[in-house]
Amino acid sequence: MRLTEFGADADLVGQRVKVAWEIALEGDEGFGDIPRVRVRRKARDFEFPAENQAPFELYDSDTFPPAPGGDLAVHDLPGWELRDGDTRTVASVITVARRVENKLIEAVRRTVINTFHQTYDPITAQFKTKPLTQRVEVLDTGDLLGGLAPGTTYYYEMSCVLIPPNSDPKTYRATSAPTPVYRLNRTLYDMLPAIYQRHDVVERRALPEEEWVPEASPRSGQLRRFLDPFGAALDSLRGTAEGVRELRDVDHTDYRLLPPLAQWIGWDLSRDQTIPIQRHEIKYAPSLYRITGTIPACLIWVKRLTGWNCRVKEFFPNVFFSNDMGMLERPDDVGSRTVDTSNEELLANIGTPDDHVDYTYDTGTTDLDWYAYNVVGLYVYPNENEPAPDIARKRDKLKRNLSLFMPVNIRGVVILQAPKLVEAKVVEEFEFGE
């Protein structure tokens, strides 16, 4: 038994979304062997809270349909059956409505489509039936009186024991934005000559349980019912077109459009991060571009690329310059001097961001050549107990991306301040090895 499909699409009727999945059976498995399936829904992203899942739960196969009573009504709708050679398909439909202001409103509808392989055994004169697949379609009408919020992208996530533990979570996630209801079916009907509307009086006799189903249209004439599917299709077409203007809204657009939006502004999106962080990156990337080359930008970029804390040091004050007596207007600038070996603090800070010792000019271009006018050092601090391979990988990633936030005339060097628990030989390899 395996899951072969999971997806969500805007329903033809506005302000509704159809969520569907399919399970393929193998061997002697039957439909009764299908495990529990749960579907959750929320807006903006897939960051469901660990607790209090009730407001986000759309469907639970163990509790559907709910027990009727109170404000809930449950009924079976007419199903259908299809035969194609040895294949037989049977569909059953259950609808659940809730009472709002003494009026029943459809809350959710489930359609189960079972497919069998049926063959005739002439010896026993009986049909042998083998279950093949089960497709479940859940019609989400939302928690609001009028349905789901039109134009809002909803995020659906499925949970089931059939999902492999190490599978890509995107396989069992889906998004969809319901379209608004423009009632173009009524517009089409009103455009007809009055003579046709006058004689459109043959109403469909609906069953009691169909009173709350919008498609049933029990109080419309035969011509009006004929035009309704065309009007619903036009509603869907217009709603999709109207939604194009919202595609560039970073806060609300479908997360699948975030990579193209990032490419438009030249931003390398962190695809391994959560959706809220990706939205935040795109939204504030222009502001970060404006401070490129500054110390705050360096701190932000290092944090983004590695997750590490960082201190930025410009090495030009440490370059020894002959006859440099310092600047009179700056008391802290004492010029270029030899090392005062009696100053314990000065000696303790050698090699750190607080190093104030003067050194001869380094003409090299490696990570060991710091003391030059065009060199800026990034002192990075890996997290405690972070594995050595991860430290090396992040350090290399940072070095490859220095051109993103360093000016073209500045050479950046990455100086690793390894955690205390990392062995000395590993630290030496990271700091001085290429």
Secondary structure as the mmCIF struct_conf table of DSSP 4:
data_model
#
loop_
_struct_conf.conf_type_id
_struct_conf.id
_struct_conf.beg_label_comp_id
_struct_conf.beg_label_asym_id
_struct_conf.beg_label_seq_id
_struct_conf.end_label_comp_id
_struct_conf.end_label_asym_id
_struct_conf.end_label_seq_id
STRN STRN1 ARG A 2 ALA A 10
BEND BEND1 LEU A 12 VAL A 13
TURN_TY1_P TURN_TY1_P1 GLY A 14 GLN A 15
STRN STRN2 VAL A 17 ALA A 24
TURN_TY1_P TURN_TY1_P2 GLY A 27 ASP A 28
HELX_RH_3T_P HELX_RH_3T_P1 PHE A 31 ASP A 33
STRN STRN3 ARG A 38 ALA A 43
BEND BEND2 ARG A 44 PHE A 46
BEND BEND3 ALA A 50 GLU A 51
HELX_RH_3T_P HELX_RH_3T_P2 ALA A 54 PHE A 56
STRN STRN4 GLU A 57 ASP A 60
TURN_TY1_P TURN_TY1_P3 SER A 61 THR A 63
BEND BEND4 PRO A 65 PRO A 65
HELX_LH_PP_P HELX_LH_PP_P1 PRO A 66 PRO A 68
STRN STRN5 GLY A 69 GLY A 69
TURN_TY1_P TURN_TY1_P4 GLY A 70 ASP A 71
STRN STRN6 LEU A 72 ASP A 84
TURN_TY1_P TURN_TY1_P5 GLY A 85 ASP A 86
STRN STRN7 THR A 87 VAL A 100
TURN_TY1_P TURN_TY1_P6 GLU A 101 ASN A 102
STRN STRN8 LYS A 103 ASP A 121
TURN_TY1_P TURN_TY1_P7 PRO A 122 ALA A 125
STRN STRN9 GLN A 126 ASP A 140
BEND BEND5 ASP A 143 LEU A 144
TURN_TY1_P TURN_TY1_P8 LEU A 145 GLY A 146
BEND BEND6 LEU A 148 LEU A 148
HELX_LH_PP_P HELX_LH_PP_P2 ALA A 149 ALA A 149
TURN_TY1_P TURN_TY1_P9 PRO A 150 GLY A 151
STRN STRN10 TYR A 154 SER A 159
TURN_TY1_P TURN_TY1_P10 VAL A 161 LEU A 162
BEND BEND7 ILE A 163 ILE A 163
TURN_TY1_P TURN_TY1_P11 PRO A 165 ASN A 166
BEND BEND8 SER A 167 SER A 167
HELX_RH_3T_P HELX_RH_3T_P3 PRO A 169 TYR A 172
STRN STRN11 ARG A 173 SER A 176
HELX_LH_PP_P HELX_LH_PP_P3 PRO A 178 PRO A 180
HELX_RH_AL_P HELX_RH_AL_P1 LEU A 184 ASP A 190
TURN_TY1_P TURN_TY1_P12 MET A 191 MET A 191
BEND BEND9 LEU A 192 LEU A 192
HELX_RH_AL_P HELX_RH_AL_P2 ALA A 194 ARG A 198
TURN_TY1_P TURN_TY1_P13 HIS A 199 HIS A 199
HELX_RH_3T_P HELX_RH_3T_P4 PRO A 208 GLU A 210
TURN_TY1_P TURN_TY1_P14 GLU A 211 TRP A 212
HELX_RH_3T_P HELX_RH_3T_P5 PRO A 214 ALA A 216
TURN_TY1_P TURN_TY1_P15 PRO A 218 ARG A 219
BEND BEND10 SER A 220 SER A 220
HELX_RH_AL_P HELX_RH_AL_P3 GLN A 222 GLU A 242
HELX_RH_3T_P HELX_RH_3T_P6 GLY A 243 GLU A 246
TURN_TY1_P TURN_TY1_P16 LEU A 247 ARG A 248
TURN_TY1_P TURN_TY1_P17 VAL A 250 HIS A 252
BEND BEND11 THR A 253 THR A 253
HELX_RH_3T_P HELX_RH_3T_P7 TYR A 255 LEU A 257
HELX_RH_AL_P HELX_RH_AL_P4 LEU A 258 TRP A 264
TURN_TY1_P TURN_TY1_P18 ILE A 265 GLY A 266
TURN_TY1_P TURN_TY1_P19 ARG A 271 ASP A 272
BEND BEND12 GLN A 273 GLN A 273
HELX_RH_AL_P HELX_RH_AL_P5 ILE A 275 ARG A 290
TURN_TY1_P TURN_TY1_P20 ILE A 291 GLY A 293
BEND BEND13 THR A 294 THR A 294
HELX_RH_AL_P HELX_RH_AL_P6 ILE A 295 THR A 306
STRN STRN12 ASN A 309 GLU A 314
HELX_RH_3T_P HELX_RH_3T_P8 PHE A 316 ASN A 318
STRN STRN13 VAL A 319 VAL A 319
TURN_TY1_P TURN_TY1_P21 SER A 322 ASN A 323
TURN_TY1_P TURN_TY1_P22 LEU A 328 GLU A 329
TURN_TY1_P TURN_TY1_P23 PRO A 331 ASP A 332
BEND BEND14 SER A 336 SER A 336
TURN_TY1_P TURN_TY1_P24 THR A 341 SER A 342
HELX_RH_AL_P HELX_RH_AL_P7 GLU A 344 ALA A 348
TURN_TY1_P TURN_TY1_P25 ASN A 349 GLY A 351
BEND BEND15 THR A 352 THR A 352
TURN_TY1_P TURN_TY1_P26 PRO A 353 ASP A 354
STRN STRN14 TYR A 359 TYR A 359
HELX_LH_PP_P HELX_LH_PP_P4 THR A 360 ASP A 362
BEND BEND16 THR A 366 THR A 366
TURN_TY1_P TURN_TY1_P27 ASP A 367 LEU A 368
BEND BEND17 ALA A 372 ALA A 372
TURN_TY1_P TURN_TY1_P28 TYR A 373 ASN A 374
STRN STRN15 VAL A 375 TYR A 381
HELX_LH_PP_P HELX_LH_PP_P5 PRO A 382 ASN A 383
TURN_TY1_P TURN_TY1_P29 GLU A 384 ASN A 385
HELX_RH_AL_P HELX_RH_AL_P8 ALA A 388 ARG A 400
TURN_TY1_P TURN_TY1_P30 ASN A 401 ASN A 401
HELX_RH_3T_P HELX_RH_3T_P9 LEU A 402 LEU A 404
TURN_TY1_P TURN_TY1_P31 PHE A 405 PHE A 405
BEND BEND18 MET A 406 MET A 406
TURN_TY1_P TURN_TY1_P32 VAL A 408 ASN A 409
STRN STRN16 ARG A 411 LEU A 416
TURN_TY1_P TURN_TY1_P33 LYS A 420 LEU A 421
BEND BEND19 VAL A 422 VAL A 422
HELX_RH_AL_P HELX_RH_AL_P9 ALA A 424 PHE A 432
#
